[in-house]
């Protein structure tokens, strides 16, 4: 499909419609694509808070909880007691309970189907090589709160850890000013299998889980999305704990041709623009200027009906790009350069174009697969790489909550066969002790038998 001849408006209106072709990018496209996964100023602030938490533990955590979340807590109130979890369940409506149970079952089925199993292959000398998988013993998950308490994220993280066999699953989520956690989030965490729940958000949650405090024992790994400060904090504690990925403000790209319906494309773009941080990114790549113009009209019309209208309007003003490309191949190239968290294909023969997309956290193929089913219902975790990191990171899976242990069992003959290799590398690397350790198993002269 070739582009229409109607010229774009070159970004004079909002959200802008710009013309793009490979090798001839515009300033608007360049600015849209070049977004850092972590803001350096935010990272500096996060570092100072983390250093303080490392030094002062609970005392610092409680101070930052009051400063950032407005919640005056004590060490005794940080952990949510079982009675509060039970009370929250009574406040959750029956429709949501049914939906959450079905969603959790789908997530677990997908996780269990994707788990790598132990395996082994024989060696020539009668030994064995393989891998063994073991669950981590204690993990932490972060569940964003604020304007949009993400009960679905509780399922999309904890269900995977549970399927992996993790014994201790710690969940942190920000409270309101009264120190209360959204009952739907509590219900989802309990349903999924969280063993400890703490009223902690932001940098202080990441610091407490990574370093440990008198109240929050440290974890081995932290998973889950968050805003810019959570993302920065997670990156800074890497090495203290394992991490899933850089999972910050939401992103979506849609590759569409003139078969797509403007109202549906706009609705899908807004599904990510409404998240609330103001740093979300939404992209449409299409050869059809008419579609781009129609999507812009629909964005303006539909945004007024959203509960988080102001947040979405900020994204339409600052973080949305409607790009008209010479053809779908060029559109696919632009999407790959963007490397979005979520990638939708709303084109004729979407399965064909799916092969063209090589950089995306998750791929949604065809008109009947809106990104929202990935967030809530399909099965794969919606915790996905953002900020362009989908070019080298993958989404959260059950195996992220497990350790892979390589297993080597050599026979005497296998070791004899390997002696020339250990000798050669020991000589070149001047590590003669390595070579000697292999040869020490054989009395002089026996290694040639």
C-alpha positions, 0 to 999 in steps of 0.5 A: 500500500502506498501513501496518499498524496495529501500532505501532512501538516508537519506538526503544526497541530496537536498531536502532530502529523509528520511525514517520515521516510527512512534516512530522512528523519525530522526533528519531531521524530528524532525527539520522539524516538530519543527518550532515555529509559531513566532521567538523569536528574531523577536518578540522582534524586533516587540515589540520595534516597536509596543511600539514606535508606541503606544507612537508616533503614526503617527510620528513613523508609517511614520518613519518605513514605510520609514525604512522598505518599503523605502517609504517616506510618509506623514500623508496625503498620508497614506490613498489612495484616491478614485481617485487613486482607480478609476485610478488603475481600469483602469490599470487592464486588462479585463481578471483579472476583470472577474476572480476577479468578479467570484472569489469574487462571489464564496467566498461570496456564500461560506461565506453566506452558512456558516454563523451561524444564530440566534437560540433559544430553550424554557426553561421548565418554558416558557422562552428562551435560544439562541444566536444572531450574530452581525457584528463587526463595524470596522475591519482591514485586512492585505494584503501582498505585496512585491515580490508577491502582493496578490490580492487574499487575498484582496478577501479572507478577505474583502469579508468575512467581507462584507458578515458578515455585517461589516460597516467599513473595513480597509485595509493595504498593503505595497507600493513600494518605490514611495508610490504606491500600486499595481493596482490589489490589489487596484482593488480587495480591492475596488471590495470586499468592503474595505471602507478605504485603507492605504499605510502601511505594516509590523509591522507599519500597525499592530500597527496603526490598533491596537492602532490607530493614528491621521490618522488611527482610531483603529479597533476591529479585525485584519485578514490576513496573513503575513511574520514573522514580521507581524505574530509576531506583530499580536500576540503581539497586541492580547487583544488590538484587536481580531485576526483571527489566526497565519497566517505566511509563507505558508505550504503544505503537500502531502500524495501520493501513487504510483498512483500520478504523480511526476510532479503534486506533485512537481508542488503543492509543488512549489506552496507554496515554491514560496511565497518568505519569505524563511520560507515556508515549504513543505512536501511529505509523501509517501510509494513509494521511486520511487515517492519520487525520481521522485518528487525530480527530478521534483522539480529540473526541474520545479523550474528553470521556476518560476518567484520567482526561488530564493525564491523557491530554498531556500525552497527546500534547507532548508524547504522541506522534502520528507518522505518515510513511511512504509504505508499510515497510517504512512504517514497520522500520519506524516502529522497530526504531521506536522499540515500543512496549506494546506493538499493534498491527491493524493492517490487512494480512497482519500475520505477514507484517508480524514477521517485520516487527523485531523490536517490541515487548509484546505484539498484538496481531490484528483488529481483534487483539487490542492491547488491553487484552494483554493488560488484563486477560490474555495470559502473557505478563503485561510487565514489559520493557519501556524506553526503547529497551525492548530492543534488548530486553524481553517481558517478564516470564515465569523463568525470571523467578527461577535460577538456571544451574548448568550441570556437568558430570564427566566420566573418566574418559570425558576428562581424558578427552578434555585434557588437550583443551584444558592444557591449551587454554591454561598455557595461553591464559597463564593459568597453569593451575587450571591445567594441573587441576585436570591432570591431577586426576591421572598418574603420570602417563595414564592420561594417554590411555 
